[in-house]
Every structure is written in C-alpha cells, then in structure tokens.
Amino acid sequence: MLLFVIYLWLLWWAIAFFPVKWVSVKKLPAIAMTIAPFILYNPDRYFLYNKERLIKHEMRHIQQQRMLSPAIMLILYLAFSIILFVFYLAKYHSLKYAFMKCYRENPFEVDARKYERPI
C-alpha cells in the first residue's frame, strides 16, 4: 500500500512538469486555481484581474508545485491556511475576516503576489 501511495505521488509530481494548460471552469468559486499542470480559471470572473498579473501569479504556483510536488504543496497550503484561520479567528472573532486574512497571508500566496509585479 505504501509503495502504491509513493508511486502515485511520484506520478503526480512527474505530471506537474507537463506543459501548462489553461482550462475554463464556469463554476469555479475563485478567479483561478492551479493544480499542476492545469490552471483552472472562471471565465465569468477572469476579467476582474489584470491578465498579465494573473498569468504571472498562477505560473508562480506552477513553479511552487514543481519544486515541492503538488501533493506536498497542497498539504502545506492547507496546513498554513488552517493555522492562520484559527489564529485570525481567535484574534479578530470574525469568520469572514479570518478567512480573508488566512488566504492573503498564506506564504504561497504572498510569494505568488511578489511575482505579479513588473520587474
């Protein structure tokens, strides 16, 4: 069983290095989301974000997933989100604000936002 899990993990990591494919998903709750090698985007909300910045932001997430492996990044992303959510919920006593802050302050998102800016 452990070998099977390791095999799936390595396979998913190898697939992350395939060429990036943008996929339109109408019911996506976010503007865009990356699951290497796919970048899912909502065509109804896509125009809300500067196209060049969005491409840079999502491509940084692709790079992060290629460095860490998609599975490890997903686990770390969720772990950071949960820890930050609990921290901000305790600090501000607001579900909405805690949710917004845990997304904005997640280290992967902070790193990706740095790459949005022009050099």
C-alpha atoms as one frame of an Amber mdcrd trajectory, in Angstrom:
protein
   0.000   0.000   0.000   2.791   2.409   0.907   4.557   1.699  -2.385   1.331
   2.450  -4.252   0.976   5.809  -2.473   4.618   6.659  -3.234   4.083   5.656
  -6.863   1.000   7.914  -7.169   2.835  10.783  -5.502   5.806  10.472  -7.893
   3.476  10.142 -10.877   1.575  13.318  -9.906   4.887  15.124  -9.423   6.079
  13.997 -12.882   2.796  15.153 -14.447   3.403  18.612 -12.922   6.238  19.064
 -15.439   3.944  18.630 -18.460   3.221  21.821 -20.456   0.794  24.174 -18.691
  -2.820  24.002 -19.880  -5.409  26.696 -19.089  -8.876  25.203 -18.522 -12.108
  27.213 -18.344 -14.391  26.158 -15.455 -17.607  28.173 -15.108 -18.483  27.060
 -11.562 -15.052  27.757 -10.062 -15.545  29.894  -6.919 -12.215  31.703  -7.440
 -10.845  33.680 -10.373  -8.207  30.985 -10.943  -6.738  27.928  -9.268  -3.641
  25.875 -10.064  -3.322  22.106  -9.927  -0.162  21.471 -11.940  -0.016  21.252
 -14.911  -3.525  22.754 -15.142  -4.586  26.296 -14.388  -8.333  26.390 -13.911
  -9.990  29.769 -14.402 -13.506  31.123 -14.223 -14.321  32.922 -17.499 -17.060
  34.948 -15.778 -14.614  36.370 -13.219 -11.400  36.290 -15.271 -11.796  39.918
 -16.404 -11.696  41.126 -12.770  -7.939  40.610 -12.658  -5.225  42.034 -14.890
  -4.433  39.233 -17.367  -0.641  39.638 -17.226  -0.630  39.676 -13.403  -2.895
  36.622 -13.252  -0.644  34.667 -15.615   2.459  35.546 -13.554   0.659  34.688
 -10.298  -0.587  31.290 -11.470   2.711  30.424 -13.173   4.441  31.031  -9.840
   2.079  28.471  -8.278   3.088  26.041 -11.056   6.761  26.641 -10.139   5.988
  26.116  -6.449   4.251  22.817  -7.202   7.118  21.677  -9.406   9.602  22.422
  -6.606   7.660  20.840  -3.755   5.440  18.378  -5.636   1.724  19.123  -5.964
   0.782  16.808  -3.084   3.267  18.316  -0.605   2.295  21.846  -1.609  -1.387
  21.040  -1.179  -0.763  19.647   2.306   1.374  22.651   3.305  -1.074  25.128
   1.759  -3.964  23.642   3.721  -1.900  23.419   6.915  -0.862  27.091   6.672
  -4.451  28.075   5.877  -5.898  26.220   8.873  -3.266  27.551  11.285  -3.694
  31.128  10.037  -7.500  30.820  10.084  -7.525  29.691  13.717  -5.039  32.435
  14.649  -7.012  35.223  12.952 -10.347  33.875  14.198  -9.024  33.993  17.769
  -7.564  37.451  17.201 -10.471  39.168  15.389 -13.543  36.976  16.230 -14.831
  37.294  12.657 -15.223  34.305  10.324 -15.229  36.443   7.185 -12.169  38.461
   8.184 -10.270  35.370   9.386 -10.993  33.587   6.102  -9.868  36.588   4.053
  -6.697  37.074   6.132  -5.712  33.372   6.083  -5.852  33.449   2.273  -3.990
  36.749   1.924  -1.282  35.827   4.451  -0.652  32.257   3.258   3.098  32.102
   2.425   2.422  30.563  -1.011   0.050  33.400  -1.912   2.416  36.052  -0.580
   5.207  34.571  -2.717   2.993  34.403  -5.823   1.900  38.032  -5.377   5.569
  39.111  -5.377   5.879  37.657  -8.892   2.855  39.602 -10.174   4.672  42.878
 -10.130   6.610  44.047 -13.180  10.386  43.797 -12.871
